[in-house]
Each structure stands twice: as structure tokens, then as C-alpha cells.
Amino acid sequence: GIGCPVIASLANVDLAMIVTEPTLSGIHDMERVAQVSKHFGVPTKVVINKFDINLDNSVEIKKICQKEDIEVVAQLPFSQKVSESIVQGVPLVEFCSNGIVQEVSSLWERIK
């Protein structure tokens, strides 16, 4: 959800990176954060996390972003390795070297 913490987090930033998931609540929250970002004049980009868990909703997210002129900078697939790295307390890039690490690294290169 969004509220005062989201609004406060948008103060003095160069970019709002919305990471959403293709669920109804994810879409709803993404739209709300995008509206707040737009209100404050903060450039916004979107990452669709676990895009492959619901392809129809991922398409809907892309349509919304296109309509609102928001770039979708990455679509990250679901990976059990992410959960495993969190449980073990090891950064993903140190935990494994599979496709998800390459996707995240590529995303970082595009936005830094």
C-alpha cells in the first residue's frame, strides 16, 4: 500500500522505481504510487517482478505504463533462488549465478 512513508520517500529523489508484481493488489498499488510520483514531478520507471506468475496481468501492467508514459525497465522471472538467498542471508549476486542474477545485474546497469 501507500501512505505517508511513500510520500516521504519521494522527497528529494531523482527517480521512483516501482517494483510491482502481476497481481491485482500489485497493479493497484503501482497505479497509486505512479500517481503520487507524477504529482510530485518525480520521474518513474517500473520493474515487473515475477512477471511470469500471471502473464495477463503483466500485459495489463505494460498497458497501464504505456498509457501513463512510464518505462518498464525490466521483467524479472520468478526464481526460487531469490527466496533461498534471503533465507540464508546472502546477497543474490553472491548466492548464485543463474539467469535471475544476470537479469538483476542488467537492470542495475540500465538505471545507474
Long-range contacts (C-beta under 8 A, 24 or more apart in sequence): 1-29, 1-32, 2-29, 2-32, 2-33, 2-36, 6-33, 6-36, 7-36, 7-40, 10-36, 10-37, 10-40, 10-42, 13-42, 14-43, 15-42, 15-43, 15-44, 15-45, 15-111, 16-42, 16-43, 16-44, 16-45, 17-44, 17-45, 17-46, 17-47, 17-73, 17-111, 18-44, 18-45, 18-46, 18-47, 18-70, 19-46, 19-47, 19-49, 20-46, 20-47, 20-48, 20-49, 20-61, 21-48, 21-49, 21-50, 21-53, 22-48, 22-50, 22-51, 22-53, 22-54, 22-55, 22-56, 22-57, 22-58, 22-60, 22-61, 23-54, 23-57, 24-57, 26-57, 26-61, 27-57, 27-60, 27-61, 27-64, 30-61, 30-64, 31-64, 34-68, 34-70, 38-68, 44-70, 45-70, 45-71, 45-72, 45-73, 45-111, 46-70, 46-71, 46-72, 46-73, 47-72, 47-73, 47-74, 47-75, 47-76, 47-107, 48-72, 48-74, 48-75, 48-76, 49-76, 50-76, 50-77, 50-78, 51-75, 51-76, 51-77, 52-77, 52-78, 53-78, 73-107, 73-110, 73-111, 74-103, 74-106, 74-107, 74-110, 76-100, 76-103, 76-104, 76-107, 77-103
